[in-house]
Every structure is written in structure tokens, then in C-alpha cells.
Amino acid sequence: MRLRAVFILLLLPALAALGNGGGRGAGAGNGNGNGGAGNAGGSGTDNSGGAGNNAGGNGNGNANGLAHPHGNKVGNYQLTIAGDFTGVGVAKVSETSISISGSLKTPGGGTKPLNFANIPLVNNHFMAKRMVAGVTLVISGRVDLPAATDTEENDHQASTGRVSASIKDNSGNMARLVAVQDNP
């Protein structure tokens, strides 16, 4: 038991010299989530450690193993509706709900106001049924943020939220709604 304690005490300085990121160089690992912010040209010998190749990374990413900063779903979105219905509008997303408003051109050619207010978000998914100009519409969709792990997208693309949904009326007419976040 005593020999094991001495061995561990002797090993501690060597482990501390490795740091969390290990290796040499700036940047952080892009995979294992053990990168760190790095310090340009740093030695990786402290806990903020650089990434370098020894950390299993390629110098891209951050301490969470992401290639880009992760976005925030909360905000305003510009939307387009296409299919049997067409239209444009806005969506407002909070942590707990989504509101969608705009104008909707119906299959018959008339334009009607579209308003789905405060639809609850459950695990970033939503569903609601509303009457619009005497027609029951069902909307079902989700709010998405990119995974932020794709090294081929830029920071803006990686942090921009999206809303996608299907809209269907009781006659079987359908459309897709797609919205992109204004200023992530």
C-alpha cells in the first residue's frame, strides 16, 4: 500500500506536465472534447493546454470538441412557406415556445393571415391546430441548431438556427415551412 502511494506521488508531476490538451501548438482538439483553448505556440504543459496532434485533434474546435461555437435557438426567424399553400412571415422562438405569423396564400388563391402564437416547445419540437379563415390547419415541426462539428461550415452557418415544419389542412392540402434565424 505504501509503495503504491509513493508511486502515485512520483507520477503526479509527470501527469501535471501533460496538461488537459497535451501535445504542442495552438487551437484545440476537434473530437474528443478534451482540447482546450490553447495558447498560440504554447507547450500544452498547463491545464489550458494546446491541442496539437497528440490531443487527437487537428487544431480546429474548442474545449467541447466542437468545430465552431454552438448557436442559440432563441431569436427571430424569416420564414417561407411552399407547397399547396405559399407565403412568407416571421417566427419568434423562445426557450419554451414558438410563435409564427405571416400571410398565407390558400390553394383557392385567397390570402389569409397566419397566426400560431405561443406553441409550446417540447425537446425543440412543436405541434398545434388552429383555425385560419374557417379552415383547420395543423402545424408540426422542430427548431434545429447545427451540431457545430462540421469543419466545412463557417461559424455563421454553424450557429444559425432553423425551423422546419409541415402544414396540413383538413382537405389534405400540405406545405412546408422553412425559417432561418435572423442574427444568431
C-alpha positions as CSV (number, residue, x, y, z in Angstrom):
1,M,0.0,0.0,0.0
2,R,2.8,2.4,0.9
3,L,4.7,1.5,-2.3
4,R,1.6,2.4,-4.4
5,A,1.2,5.8,-2.6
6,V,4.9,6.6,-3.3
7,F,4.5,5.6,-6.9
8,I,1.4,7.8,-7.3
9,L,3.2,10.8,-5.7
10,L,6.1,10.3,-8.1
11,L,3.8,10.1,-11.1
12,L,1.8,13.3,-10.3
13,P,4.4,15.8,-11.6
14,A,4.7,13.9,-14.8
15,L,0.9,13.9,-15.3
16,A,0.6,17.6,-14.5
17,A,3.2,18.4,-17.2
18,L,0.9,16.8,-19.8
19,G,-2.0,19.2,-19.2
20,N,-5.5,18.6,-20.4
21,G,-4.8,19.2,-24.1
22,G,-1.4,17.6,-24.3
23,G,0.8,18.0,-27.3
24,R,2.1,21.3,-28.7
25,G,0.6,24.0,-30.8
26,A,-2.3,26.4,-30.9
27,G,-6.0,25.6,-31.3
28,A,-7.9,22.8,-29.7
29,G,-9.0,19.2,-30.5
30,N,-12.0,18.7,-32.7
31,G,-13.1,15.4,-31.5
32,N,-12.6,14.1,-28.0
33,G,-13.8,17.1,-26.2
34,N,-10.6,17.3,-24.3
35,G,-8.9,20.0,-26.3
36,G,-8.8,23.4,-24.6
37,A,-8.4,26.9,-25.9
38,G,-4.7,26.5,-26.4
39,N,-2.2,29.3,-26.4
40,A,-0.6,30.2,-29.7
41,G,2.6,28.2,-29.9
42,G,2.0,27.0,-26.3
43,S,3.6,24.0,-24.9
44,G,0.5,22.3,-23.7
45,T,2.0,21.9,-20.3
46,D,-0.7,23.6,-18.3
47,N,-4.4,22.9,-17.9
48,S,-5.4,25.2,-20.7
49,G,-3.2,23.1,-23.0
50,G,-2.9,23.4,-26.7
51,A,-4.3,20.8,-28.9
52,G,-1.8,19.7,-31.5
53,N,-1.9,16.2,-33.0
54,N,-1.3,14.4,-29.7
55,A,-4.8,15.5,-28.4
56,G,-6.5,13.7,-31.2
57,G,-7.4,17.0,-32.9
58,N,-6.4,18.9,-35.9
59,G,-6.2,22.4,-34.3
60,N,-9.9,23.2,-35.1
61,G,-12.5,23.3,-32.5
62,N,-12.9,24.3,-28.8
63,A,-12.9,22.6,-25.4
64,N,-16.3,21.0,-26.1
65,G,-15.0,19.1,-29.1
66,L,-16.9,21.4,-31.5
67,A,-15.5,22.8,-34.7
68,H,-17.4,26.0,-34.2
69,P,-19.2,27.9,-31.5
70,H,-22.7,26.5,-30.9
71,G,-25.6,28.8,-31.6
72,N,-28.7,29.7,-29.6
73,K,-32.2,28.9,-30.9
74,V,-33.8,32.0,-29.2
75,G,-34.5,34.8,-31.7
76,N,-36.3,35.9,-34.8
77,Y,-36.5,33.9,-38.0
78,Q,-37.6,34.8,-41.5
79,L,-39.9,32.1,-43.0
80,T,-41.1,30.9,-46.3
81,I,-44.0,28.5,-47.0
82,A,-44.2,26.5,-50.2
83,G,-46.5,23.8,-51.4
84,D,-50.3,23.8,-51.7
85,F,-50.0,26.9,-49.5
86,T,-47.5,29.6,-50.1
87,G,-46.4,32.6,-48.0
88,V,-43.9,34.5,-46.0
89,G,-43.7,35.6,-42.4
90,V,-41.7,35.5,-39.2
91,A,-41.2,33.1,-36.4
92,K,-40.1,34.1,-32.9
93,V,-38.5,31.4,-30.8
94,S,-38.0,31.5,-27.0
95,E,-36.6,28.8,-24.8
96,T,-40.1,27.3,-24.2
97,S,-42.3,28.3,-27.2
98,I,-42.5,29.4,-30.8
99,S,-44.9,31.9,-32.5
100,I,-45.4,32.0,-36.2
101,S,-47.1,34.8,-38.1
102,G,-47.4,35.9,-41.7
103,S,-49.6,35.8,-44.8
104,L,-50.8,32.5,-46.3
105,K,-52.0,32.1,-49.9
106,T,-54.5,29.3,-49.9
107,P,-55.0,26.7,-52.7
108,G,-58.1,28.6,-53.8
109,G,-56.0,31.8,-54.4
110,G,-57.0,33.9,-51.4
111,T,-54.6,35.4,-49.0
112,K,-55.2,34.9,-45.3
113,P,-53.4,35.9,-42.1
114,L,-51.4,33.1,-40.5
115,N,-51.0,33.2,-36.7
116,F,-49.8,30.4,-34.4
117,A,-49.0,32.1,-31.1
118,N,-47.0,30.6,-28.2
119,I,-46.9,27.0,-29.4
120,P,-45.1,25.0,-26.6
121,L,-41.7,23.5,-27.5
122,V,-41.1,20.0,-26.2
123,N,-37.5,18.9,-26.9
124,N,-37.4,21.5,-29.6
125,H,-40.5,20.0,-31.3
126,F,-43.9,21.6,-31.7
127,M,-47.4,20.8,-32.9
128,A,-50.6,22.9,-32.9
129,K,-54.0,23.0,-34.5
130,R,-55.6,26.4,-35.4
131,M,-58.5,27.8,-37.4
132,V,-57.4,30.1,-40.2
133,A,-60.2,31.7,-42.2
134,G,-62.5,28.9,-41.4
135,V,-60.1,26.1,-42.2
136,T,-58.4,23.9,-39.6
137,L,-54.6,23.9,-40.1
138,V,-52.3,21.5,-38.3
139,I,-48.6,22.5,-38.0
140,S,-45.9,20.2,-36.8
141,G,-42.2,20.9,-36.8
142,R,-39.0,21.4,-35.0
143,V,-36.3,24.0,-34.2
144,D,-32.8,22.9,-35.0
145,L,-29.3,24.1,-34.3
146,P,-26.4,22.7,-36.3
147,A,-24.2,20.2,-34.5
148,A,-21.3,22.7,-34.8
149,T,-18.9,19.8,-35.5
150,D,-18.7,20.1,-39.3
151,T,-15.3,21.6,-40.2
152,E,-16.6,22.6,-43.7
153,E,-19.1,25.1,-42.4
154,N,-18.2,28.6,-41.2
155,D,-19.0,30.0,-37.8
156,H,-22.2,31.8,-39.0
157,Q,-23.5,28.6,-40.7
158,A,-22.7,26.6,-37.6
159,S,-24.6,28.9,-35.2
160,T,-27.7,29.8,-37.3
161,G,-30.9,28.2,-36.1
162,R,-33.5,26.7,-38.4
163,V,-37.2,26.0,-38.1
164,S,-38.8,23.4,-40.4
165,A,-42.5,22.3,-40.3
166,S,-45.3,20.8,-42.2
167,I,-48.7,22.5,-42.5
168,K,-51.8,20.5,-43.5
169,D,-55.4,21.4,-43.7
170,N,-58.4,19.1,-43.2
171,S,-58.8,18.7,-47.0
172,G,-55.3,17.2,-47.4
173,N,-53.5,20.2,-48.7
174,M,-49.9,20.4,-47.5
175,A,-47.0,22.8,-47.4
176,R,-43.5,23.0,-45.9
177,L,-42.4,25.9,-43.8
178,V,-38.7,26.7,-43.5
179,A,-37.3,29.6,-41.5
180,V,-33.7,30.8,-40.9
181,Q,-32.6,32.7,-37.9
182,D,-32.0,36.5,-38.5
183,N,-29.0,37.2,-36.3
184,P,-27.7,34.2,-34.5
